[in-house]
Amino acid sequence: MSDKYIIAIDQGTTSSRAIIFSHAGQIVSVGQMENEQIFPRAGWVEHDPMEIWTNVREVVAA
């Protein structure tokens, strides 16, 4: 029987994270990358969607 895993992607305001869990619920691996925050005006924050996509792909592959 092959091992089974679950991957969770957590896309937050400041970082992209991927966590791999074993079938038993134990953490097997964690990858995380910071997201650049762009402040065009006071009280506003923006993100580059291509940077988020790239970061998610990298943390999943890590």
N, C-alpha and C positions, 0 to 999 in steps of 0.2 A: 504494500500500500504506500502511495506517495504522500509526502508531507503536504498539508494544506495551510495556506496563509491568507490573511486578510490585510489589505492595505487601506489605510485611512489618510485622506488628504485634508489638511487643515489650512485653509486660505484665510489668513488674518490680515489685519491692517498693516502690520510691520514685517511680517514674514510669511513664507510659504513653507509648509512642513509636510512630510510624509512619514508615517509610522507603520511598520509591518509587525503584525501580531501573529503568533502561532495559533493553531487550532485551539490550544488550551488557554489562550488569552494572554500569553507572556509576550513582552516586547522583544522582538528579534532585531530590529534595526530602526534608526531614526535619522532622517535627513532634514536639514533646515537651511534656508537662505533668506537673508534680509531683502526686503523690498524698498526701493527708493521711494521716499515720500516727497511729493511736489506741493509746495504751498503757494498757489497763485495769488491768494488774498488772505488776509487775517481771518482765521477761523475755518478756512477751506483746506482740504487735502485732496490731491489727485494721485492716481497711479497710472503707469504705462501698462496697458493690457498685454502688450507683447512681452514686456519684462516679466510680468506675472506668469504668462504661459511658459516662457523659457525656464523660469525658476521652478515651476511645478514639474516640468519634464525632467529637469536635472535632479531634483530631490527624489523623484520616483525611480530614476535610473541608478541613484547612488547606492 
